[in-house]
Amino acid sequence: MVQRVAVVGAGVSGLACIKICVDEGLEPVCFESSDDIGGLWNFKDSPEPQRSSIYRSLVANTSKEMMCFSDFPMPDDYPNYTHNSLLMKYYRLYAEHFHLLRFINFLMKVTSVTQSPDFSQSGQWEVVTINKNGDEERHIFDAVLVCSGHFTQPVLPLSDFKGHETFCGTFLHSWDYKNPDAYRGKKVVIVGIGNSGGDLAVEISRSAEKTFLSTREGAWVIGRKSRNGLPLDMVGITRFNNLLIKHFPGTLVNWVVEGALNNKCDHKLYGLKPKHRALDKRLLINDDLPDRILQGGLVMKPNIREFKTSGVVFEDGTTEEDIDAIVFCTGYSATIPFLPSALSEGAYGELILYKKLFPPTLQHPTLAIVGILQAKGPIMPIVEMQARWAVKVFSGLSRLPSKEKMLGVIEAERKSNMQRQAAVQVDYVSYMDFMAKEVGAKPRLLRLLLTDPVLWTKVVFGPCTPYQYRLTGSGQWAGARRAILTQWGRVYKPFRTRMVAEPTQQLTGCKIVQWSPAEPVIALLFTCDLKTVELF
């Protein structure tokens, strides 16, 4: 019987895991290597080895209503896209409200998680920690939730480029980057066009003499705002839109989305157009990247072929001289060094996980690795739901398939991603619904339609906010319905800093139709004139 659970890390995932363990009557013991909570979002002036690191200006690219914990909305006066410092305040509010700090052992680094000698009978784990004095301790737990993240081991692929040994400029990874001060008046090349690459390219280009963004593939770029300036994910991530995308041909959906994106910024003209279709990989969310290209502050370039003593040669044969710095935004290794090496059986030493959560080869499912995934949507509600599912499995209230079936699912997903040339990522609504069904918290849409049609309309056609997964079943929250009905009020609140009087006009012969922000734009998939199509 699982009772005592180790939680490794007190970041966003760790806080959610602690709370859910307490909710389910388990005893969490959290080990945090630093002296504070927050993990990735806890900004430090200097990067610390084997810990996540962010830059000072980082703002979330998912909105507050979509990324909050499912039973704890963010304050209504928070801006819709929050700076990292505000997110840290929110996490402190969450930890204080649910009294989570008493379960956390700070300055305790986990060095090893291994199966106990009697694992075949007990399913227990031995966790080895080192405290701030260097003293080693051994602990036995019934289950382990790994929440250490995968942004701690940056990948710096210097060996891929000829001549890097003789290049006289500086190399660094985005993990090391904090602000653009060091690049004022210099010539800089950014390598990689993920969200970090886009952010750094924009920020550095405002200080540097010249900034180049080098990419192998390009990217489809979209801003944080949708129609009427509303948050992109609040308008786009709905159950209805998810249904349309699933049931319409992928070629048609991609054609419409790409047309809408190109209407805002011609990706071919701007040197951004990738080889993949728009919905095969995550969109690059960046409000300013096309503008910086338009203004000449940022220049798009292909992949680097080689380095010269003071310059860079690109794959198209062009050369840029007098380069001062190369900033690699090339991702992180997804390995977790304190776990058994047998769990990292992927082609590149990566973890193999059933539904991005459970190692499929364990005799007892008493280990879960939370947050090692990419998603087409906010990550915070996903890691919270992963924790809810994992705890149910630990307690025996939810059962995993057989090892053979789990391996079969993993292989099928791998082949599907390869066939579509898509990144390893999950669809937000589908993945959340799958886990919620396992937990018993998936919204019962037919019952809602019959008993509460107003709420049903918000759940189906409105944003798929995390509160939906607290309406029923295990972990039900009494405030979920009200949170859904008032979510747009919290979106509008930070805008209402200057009231604008409505004009008084007498209109005749016109019928005014007001669209609710939660209503889907069905014309997205039926309009042939792409100049009139607005994404989401």
KELUM-499615 format. One record per residue (C-alpha): residue in three letters; x negated, y, z. Coordinates in Angstrom, 1 decimal, decimal comma. Example, Ala and Ser with C-alpha at 12.3 -4.5 7.8 and 13.67 -1.06 7.14 Angstrom:
# KELUM-499615
Ala -12,3 -4,5 7,8
Ser -13,7 -1,1 7,1
***
This chain:
# KELUM-499615
Met 0,0 0,0 0,0
Val -1,6 3,3 -1,1
Gln -1,7 5,9 1,6
Arg -5,0 7,8 1,6
Val -5,9 9,5 -1,6
Ala -9,1 11,3 -2,6
Val -8,7 14,4 -4,7
Val -12,0 15,5 -6,4
Gly -11,9 19,2 -7,0
Ala -9,8 22,1 -5,8
Gly -9,1 23,9 -9,0
Val -5,6 24,1 -10,6
Ser -5,3 20,3 -11,0
Gly -6,6 19,7 -7,5
Leu -4,2 22,0 -5,9
Ala -1,3 20,4 -7,8
Cys -2,5 16,9 -6,8
Ile -2,7 17,8 -3,1
Lys 0,8 19,3 -3,0
Ile 2,3 16,3 -4,9
Cys 0,6 13,8 -2,6
Val 2,0 15,6 0,4
Asp 5,5 15,7 -1,3
Glu 5,4 11,9 -1,8
Gly 4,3 11,2 1,8
Leu 0,6 10,4 1,0
Glu -2,5 11,7 2,8
Pro -4,7 13,7 0,4
Val -8,3 14,4 1,2
Cys -9,8 17,0 -1,2
Phe -13,5 17,4 -1,8
Glu -14,6 20,7 -3,4
Ser -18,3 21,3 -4,2
Ser -18,0 25,2 -4,0
Asp -16,8 27,4 -1,1
Asp -13,4 28,4 -2,7
Ile -10,4 27,1 -4,7
Gly -9,6 28,0 -8,3
Gly -12,2 26,0 -10,3
Leu -12,4 27,3 -13,8
Trp -10,5 30,5 -13,0
Asn -12,7 31,6 -10,1
Phe -15,0 34,1 -11,8
Lys -18,6 34,2 -10,6
Asp -21,2 36,9 -11,7
Ser -23,7 34,1 -12,6
Pro -22,9 30,5 -13,8
Glu -23,5 27,8 -11,3
Pro -24,9 24,4 -12,4
Gln -22,3 21,6 -12,9
Arg -19,4 24,0 -12,4
Ser -17,0 25,7 -14,8
Ser -17,8 29,2 -15,8
Ile -15,7 32,0 -17,5
Tyr -16,4 35,5 -18,7
Arg -15,3 38,6 -16,9
Ser -12,7 39,7 -19,5
Leu -11,0 36,3 -19,9
Val -7,2 36,6 -20,2
Ala -4,9 33,5 -20,4
Asn -3,6 32,7 -23,8
Thr -0,4 31,1 -22,4
Ser 2,2 33,3 -20,8
Lys 3,0 33,4 -17,1
Glu 6,5 31,7 -17,4
Met 5,1 28,8 -19,4
Met 1,9 28,2 -17,4
Cys 3,2 28,5 -13,8
Phe 3,7 25,6 -11,4
Ser 7,2 24,1 -11,9
Asp 8,5 25,1 -8,4
Phe 6,6 28,3 -7,9
Pro 7,2 31,1 -10,4
Met 4,6 33,8 -10,8
Pro 5,5 37,2 -9,4
Asp 7,8 39,1 -11,7
Asp 5,6 42,1 -11,9
Tyr 2,6 40,2 -13,3
Pro 1,9 40,9 -16,9
Asn 3,0 38,2 -19,3
Tyr -0,6 37,3 -20,2
Thr -2,6 37,4 -17,0
His -6,3 38,3 -16,4
Asn -8,3 35,7 -14,6
Ser -8,4 37,8 -11,4
Leu -4,6 37,8 -11,2
Leu -4,4 34,1 -11,8
Met -6,7 33,6 -8,9
Lys -4,3 35,6 -6,7
Tyr -1,5 33,4 -7,9
Tyr -3,4 30,2 -7,0
Arg -4,1 31,6 -3,5
Leu -0,4 32,4 -3,1
Tyr 0,4 28,8 -4,1
Ala -2,1 27,3 -1,7
Glu -0,9 29,5 1,1
His 2,8 28,9 0,5
Phe 2,4 25,1 0,5
His -0,3 25,0 3,2
Leu -2,8 23,2 1,0
Leu -6,1 24,6 2,3
Arg -6,0 22,3 5,4
Phe -6,5 19,3 3,1
Ile -9,7 20,7 1,4
Asn -13,2 20,0 2,4
Phe -15,3 22,8 1,0
Leu -19,0 22,5 0,1
Met -18,6 18,7 -0,3
Lys -20,0 17,4 -3,6
Val -18,8 14,0 -4,8
Thr -21,8 12,1 -6,2
Ser -20,2 8,7 -6,8
Val -16,8 7,0 -7,1
Thr -17,1 3,2 -7,3
Gln -14,8 0,2 -6,7
Ser -15,0 -1,1 -3,2
Pro -16,4 -4,7 -2,7
Asp -12,8 -6,0 -2,3
Phe -11,3 -4,0 -5,1
Ser -9,7 -7,1 -6,7
Gln -7,5 -7,5 -3,6
Ser -7,3 -3,9 -2,2
Gly -7,6 -1,6 -5,3
Gln -9,6 0,7 -3,0
Trp -12,5 3,0 -4,0
Glu -15,7 4,1 -2,3
Val -16,4 7,8 -2,6
Val -19,9 9,1 -1,8
Thr -20,2 12,8 -0,9
Ile -23,0 15,2 0,1
Asn -22,3 18,2 2,4
Lys -24,0 21,6 2,4
Asn -26,7 20,2 4,7
Gly -27,6 17,4 2,3
Asp -26,1 14,7 4,5
Glu -24,5 11,8 2,6
Glu -21,2 10,3 3,7
Arg -19,3 7,3 2,4
His -15,5 7,2 2,4
Ile -12,9 4,5 1,5
Phe -9,7 5,6 -0,2
Asp -6,7 3,7 -1,5
Ala -6,6 5,8 -4,7
Val -8,5 8,6 -6,4
Leu -7,4 11,6 -8,4
Val -10,3 13,1 -10,4
Cys -9,7 16,9 -11,0
Ser -13,2 18,1 -11,6
Gly -12,4 19,2 -15,2
His -14,5 18,9 -18,4
Phe -15,9 22,4 -18,8
Thr -19,0 21,8 -16,6
Gln -21,4 20,2 -19,1
Pro -21,9 22,5 -22,1
Val -23,0 21,1 -25,5
Leu -25,9 23,0 -27,0
Pro -26,5 21,3 -30,4
Leu -29,9 22,9 -31,2
Ser -31,3 19,6 -32,6
Asp -28,7 19,8 -35,4
Phe -30,5 22,9 -36,9
Lys -33,9 22,9 -38,5
Gly -36,3 25,6 -37,3
His -34,8 26,2 -33,9
Glu -38,1 25,6 -32,2
Thr -39,7 28,7 -33,9
Phe -36,8 31,1 -33,7
Cys -37,9 34,1 -31,7
Gly -34,4 35,2 -30,6
Thr -32,4 33,8 -27,6
Phe -30,0 30,8 -27,5
Leu -27,2 30,5 -25,0
His -23,9 28,7 -24,6
Ser -20,6 30,5 -23,9
Trp -20,8 28,8 -20,5
Asp -23,6 31,3 -19,7
Tyr -21,8 34,4 -21,1
Lys -20,3 36,9 -18,7
Asn -20,1 40,3 -20,5
Pro -21,4 42,0 -23,7
Asp -23,8 44,4 -22,0
Ala -26,9 42,5 -23,0
Tyr -26,0 42,7 -26,7
Arg -25,5 46,4 -27,1
Gly -27,2 47,5 -30,3
Lys -28,3 44,0 -31,3
Lys -27,5 41,6 -34,1
Val -25,7 38,5 -32,8
Val -24,4 35,2 -34,4
Ile -21,5 33,4 -32,7
Val -21,4 29,7 -33,6
Gly -17,9 28,1 -33,3
Ile -14,4 29,3 -33,8
Gly -12,4 27,9 -30,9
Asn -10,7 30,2 -28,4
Ser -13,9 31,1 -26,7
Gly -15,7 31,7 -29,9
Gly -13,0 34,1 -31,1
Asp -12,9 36,0 -27,8
Leu -16,7 36,4 -27,6
Ala -17,0 37,4 -31,2
Val -14,4 40,2 -30,7
Glu -15,9 41,4 -27,5
Ile -19,5 41,3 -28,5
Ser -18,7 43,0 -31,9
Arg -17,6 46,1 -30,0
Ser -21,1 46,5 -28,5
Ala -23,5 44,9 -30,9
Glu -25,0 46,5 -34,0
Lys -23,7 43,6 -36,1
Thr -21,9 40,4 -35,2
Phe -21,5 37,3 -37,3
Leu -19,1 34,4 -36,7
Ser -20,3 31,1 -38,1
Thr -17,9 28,3 -38,5
Arg -17,9 24,9 -40,2
Glu -14,2 24,7 -40,8
Gly -12,4 28,0 -40,2
Ala -9,2 28,4 -38,2
Trp -5,6 29,5 -38,5
Val -5,3 32,6 -36,3
Ile -2,3 33,9 -34,5
Gly -1,8 36,6 -31,9
Arg -0,1 36,3 -28,5
Lys 2,9 38,2 -29,6
Ser 5,9 36,8 -31,5
Arg 9,0 38,7 -32,8
Asn 9,9 41,8 -30,9
Gly 6,6 41,7 -29,1
Leu 7,7 38,8 -26,9
Pro 5,2 36,1 -25,7
Leu 4,4 33,7 -28,5
Asp 4,9 30,5 -26,5
Met 8,2 31,7 -24,9
Val 9,7 32,0 -28,4
Gly 7,9 29,1 -30,1
Ile 7,8 26,2 -27,6
Thr 11,4 25,1 -27,4
Arg 13,1 21,8 -27,5
Phe 15,0 22,9 -30,6
Asn 11,9 23,9 -32,5
Asn 10,2 20,7 -31,4
Leu 13,1 18,8 -32,9
Leu 12,9 20,7 -36,2
Ile 9,2 20,1 -36,5
Lys 9,6 16,4 -35,9
His 12,4 15,9 -38,4
Phe 11,4 18,1 -41,2
Pro 8,6 17,0 -43,5
Gly 5,2 18,0 -42,2
Thr 4,2 19,5 -45,5
Leu 7,2 21,8 -45,5
Val 6,7 22,9 -41,9
Asn 3,0 23,6 -42,5
Trp 3,8 25,5 -45,7
Val 6,2 27,8 -43,9
Val 3,9 28,3 -40,9
Glu 0,9 29,0 -43,1
Gly 2,9 31,4 -45,2
Ala 3,9 33,3 -42,1
Leu 0,3 33,4 -40,8
Asn -1,0 34,5 -44,2
Asn 1,7 37,2 -44,3
Lys 0,1 38,8 -41,3
Cys -3,5 38,1 -42,4
Asp -4,6 36,5 -45,7
His -6,8 33,8 -44,2
Lys -8,6 33,1 -47,5
Leu -9,4 36,8 -48,1
Tyr -10,6 37,2 -44,5
Gly -12,9 34,1 -44,7
Leu -10,9 32,3 -42,0
Lys -9,0 29,7 -44,0
Pro -9,8 26,1 -42,7
Lys -9,5 22,8 -44,5
His -6,9 21,4 -42,2
Arg -3,2 22,3 -42,2
Ala -1,9 24,7 -39,6
Leu -0,2 22,3 -37,3
Asp -2,8 19,5 -37,5
Lys -5,0 21,3 -34,9
Arg -4,5 24,0 -32,3
Leu -4,1 27,5 -33,6
Leu -6,7 30,0 -32,6
Ile -4,9 32,5 -30,4
Asn -6,6 35,9 -30,8
Asp -5,0 39,3 -31,0
Asp -8,0 41,2 -32,4
Leu -10,1 38,9 -34,6
Pro -8,6 39,9 -38,0
Asp -8,8 43,6 -37,0
Arg -12,5 43,3 -36,2
Ile -13,1 41,7 -39,6
Leu -11,0 44,5 -41,3
Gln -13,0 47,2 -39,5
Gly -16,4 45,6 -40,5
Gly -17,5 45,0 -36,9
Leu -17,3 41,2 -37,4
Val -18,5 39,2 -40,4
Met -17,4 35,7 -41,2
Lys -20,1 33,2 -42,2
Pro -20,3 29,5 -43,0
Asn -22,1 27,0 -40,8
Ile -25,8 27,6 -40,1
Arg -28,3 25,5 -42,3
Glu -31,5 26,5 -40,5
Phe -33,3 29,0 -38,4
Lys -36,2 31,2 -39,5
Thr -38,6 33,0 -37,2
Ser -36,4 36,0 -36,9
Gly -33,3 35,1 -39,0
Val -30,7 32,6 -39,9
Val -30,0 30,8 -43,2
Phe -26,4 29,8 -43,8
Glu -25,0 26,9 -45,8
Asp -24,0 29,2 -48,7
Gly -27,7 30,2 -49,1
Thr -27,3 33,7 -47,6
Thr -29,8 34,9 -45,0
Glu -29,4 37,4 -42,2
Glu -32,7 38,8 -40,8
Asp -33,6 40,3 -37,4
Ile -31,1 38,2 -35,4
Asp -31,5 38,8 -31,7
Ala -29,3 36,2 -30,2
Ile -27,3 33,0 -31,0
Val -24,3 32,3 -28,8
Phe -23,0 28,7 -29,1
Cys -19,3 28,2 -28,5
Thr -19,6 24,5 -29,2
Gly -17,6 22,9 -26,4
Tyr -18,4 20,6 -23,6
Ser -19,1 17,0 -22,9
Ala -16,0 15,2 -21,5
Thr -18,0 12,7 -19,5
Ile -17,8 12,7 -15,7
Pro -21,2 11,7 -14,2
Phe -19,9 10,4 -10,8
Leu -17,5 7,8 -12,4
Pro -18,5 4,3 -13,3
Ser -20,2 4,2 -16,8
Ala -17,9 1,3 -17,8
Leu -15,0 3,8 -18,0
Ser -16,8 5,8 -20,7
Glu -16,4 3,4 -23,6
Gly -15,7 5,8 -26,4
Ala -17,8 6,1 -29,5
Tyr -19,5 9,2 -28,1
Gly -19,5 8,0 -24,5
Glu -16,2 9,7 -23,8
Leu -13,6 8,4 -21,4
Ile -10,9 6,1 -22,8
Leu -7,6 6,8 -21,1
Tyr -4,1 5,6 -21,6
Lys -1,9 8,6 -22,2
Lys -4,9 10,8 -21,4
Leu -4,7 9,8 -17,7
Phe -5,3 6,2 -16,8
Pro -8,3 4,0 -17,5
Pro -6,7 0,9 -19,1
Thr -9,2 -1,7 -18,0
Leu -8,8 -1,5 -14,2
Gln -7,4 -4,4 -12,4
His -5,4 -2,0 -10,1
Pro -4,2 1,4 -11,4
Thr -5,5 3,4 -8,5
Leu -7,6 5,9 -10,4
Ala -6,3 8,8 -12,5
Ile -8,4 11,4 -14,3
Val -6,4 14,6 -14,6
Gly -6,7 17,4 -17,2
Ile -9,1 15,8 -19,7
Leu -7,1 16,7 -22,8
Gln -6,1 19,4 -25,2
Ala -2,5 20,4 -25,7
Lys -0,3 22,4 -28,1
Gly 0,9 24,4 -25,2
Pro 0,1 25,4 -21,6
Ile -2,2 23,0 -19,7
Met -1,1 23,8 -16,1
Pro 2,4 22,2 -16,2
Ile 0,8 19,2 -17,9
Val -1,7 18,6 -15,2
Glu 1,0 19,0 -12,6
Met 3,2 16,4 -14,3
Gln 0,2 14,1 -14,7
Ala -0,3 14,3 -11,0
Arg 3,4 13,5 -10,4
Trp 3,2 10,4 -12,6
Ala -0,1 9,2 -11,2
Val 1,2 9,4 -7,6
Lys 4,3 7,4 -8,6
Val 2,0 4,7 -10,2
Phe -0,2 4,7 -7,0
Ser 2,9 4,2 -4,9
Gly 4,3 1,4 -7,1
Leu 7,4 3,4 -8,1
Ser 6,3 3,5 -11,7
Arg 4,5 0,7 -13,5
Leu 2,0 0,9 -16,4
Pro 2,1 -1,5 -19,3
Ser -0,3 -4,4 -19,6
Lys -3,9 -3,8 -20,4
Glu -3,4 -5,1 -24,0
Lys -0,4 -2,7 -24,6
Met -2,3 0,3 -23,2
Leu -5,3 -0,4 -25,4
Gly -3,0 -0,9 -28,4
Val -1,4 2,5 -27,7
Ile -4,8 4,1 -27,4
Glu -6,0 2,6 -30,7
Ala -2,8 3,6 -32,5
Glu -3,1 7,2 -31,4
Arg -6,8 7,2 -32,5
Lys -5,9 6,0 -35,9
Ser -3,0 8,5 -36,2
Asn -5,3 11,3 -35,4
Met -8,0 10,1 -37,9
Gln -5,4 9,7 -40,6
Arg -4,1 13,2 -40,2
Gln -7,7 14,5 -39,5
Ala -6,2 16,1 -36,4
Ala -7,8 17,0 -33,2
Val -7,3 14,7 -30,2
Gln -4,4 16,7 -28,6
Val -0,9 16,2 -27,3
Asp 2,3 17,8 -28,3
Tyr 3,5 19,7 -25,2
Val 7,3 18,9 -25,2
Ser 6,9 15,3 -26,2
Tyr 4,1 14,6 -23,7
Met 5,9 16,3 -20,9
Asp 9,1 14,4 -21,6
Phe 7,3 11,1 -21,7
Met 5,7 11,6 -18,3
Ala 8,9 13,1 -16,9
Lys 10,8 10,0 -18,0
Glu 8,3 7,8 -16,1
Val 8,7 10,0 -13,0
Gly 12,5 10,2 -13,3
Ala 12,5 14,0 -13,9
Lys 13,3 14,3 -17,6
Pro 16,3 16,7 -18,0
Arg 19,5 14,9 -18,7
Leu 20,7 16,9 -21,7
Leu 24,1 15,2 -22,3
Arg 25,0 15,5 -18,6
Leu 24,0 19,2 -18,7
Leu 26,1 19,8 -21,8
Leu 29,2 18,4 -20,1
Thr 28,6 19,9 -16,6
Asp 26,7 23,1 -17,2
Pro 26,8 24,3 -20,8
Val 25,2 27,7 -20,0
Leu 22,1 26,0 -18,5
Trp 22,1 23,4 -21,4
Thr 21,9 26,2 -23,9
Lys 18,9 27,7 -22,1
Val 17,2 24,3 -21,8
Val 17,7 23,3 -25,4
Phe 17,3 26,6 -27,3
Gly 15,2 28,5 -24,8
Pro 11,6 28,2 -23,9
Cys 10,6 24,8 -22,4
Thr 9,4 26,3 -19,2
Pro 8,1 24,0 -16,4
Tyr 11,2 24,6 -14,3
Gln 13,1 22,2 -16,5
Tyr 11,3 19,3 -14,9
Arg 12,6 20,2 -11,5
Leu 16,3 20,1 -12,3
Thr 16,9 16,5 -11,5
Gly 15,4 13,3 -10,1
Ser 12,2 12,9 -8,1
Gly 10,8 16,2 -7,0
Gln 14,0 18,1 -7,7
Trp 13,8 21,8 -6,7
Ala 16,9 23,7 -5,7
Gly 15,7 26,9 -7,3
Ala 15,1 25,4 -10,7
Arg 18,4 26,4 -12,3
Arg 18,1 30,0 -11,1
Ala 14,4 30,1 -12,3
Ile 15,5 29,1 -15,8
Leu 18,4 31,6 -15,9
Thr 16,3 34,5 -14,7
Gln 13,1 33,7 -16,6
Trp 13,6 36,3 -19,3
Gly 14,1 38,9 -16,5
Arg 10,6 38,1 -15,3
Val 9,3 38,5 -18,8
Tyr 10,8 42,0 -19,2
Lys 9,9 43,3 -15,7
Pro 6,3 44,3 -16,4
Phe 7,4 46,3 -19,5
Arg 9,8 48,5 -17,5
Thr 7,4 51,1 -16,4
Arg 9,0 53,9 -18,5
Met 12,7 53,8 -19,1
Val 13,8 54,8 -22,6
Ala 17,2 56,3 -23,0
Glu 19,4 54,6 -25,6
Pro 20,3 56,9 -28,6
Thr 24,0 57,8 -28,8
Gln 25,2 57,2 -32,3
Gln 28,6 56,5 -33,8
Leu 28,3 53,6 -36,2
Thr 31,2 52,8 -38,5
Gly 31,6 49,9 -40,9
Cys 28,9 47,9 -39,2
Lys 28,9 44,8 -37,1
Ile 26,0 44,7 -34,6
Val 24,8 41,2 -33,8
Gln 22,5 40,9 -30,8
Trp 20,2 37,9 -30,8
Ser 19,1 36,4 -27,5
Pro 15,3 36,0 -27,2
Ala 15,9 32,4 -26,3
Glu 17,7 31,6 -29,6
Pro 15,6 29,9 -32,3
Val 15,0 31,5 -35,6
Ile 16,5 28,8 -37,8
Ala 15,6 30,7 -40,9
Leu 12,0 29,7 -40,3
Leu 12,5 26,5 -42,1
Phe 14,9 27,6 -44,8
Thr 13,7 31,0 -46,1
Cys 11,9 30,8 -49,4
Asp 10,8 34,5 -49,3
Leu 7,7 34,1 -47,1
Lys 7,4 37,9 -46,8
Thr 10,5 37,8 -44,6
Val 9,5 34,8 -42,5
Glu 8,4 35,6 -39,0
Leu 6,5 32,8 -37,2
Phe 8,7 31,3 -34,5
***
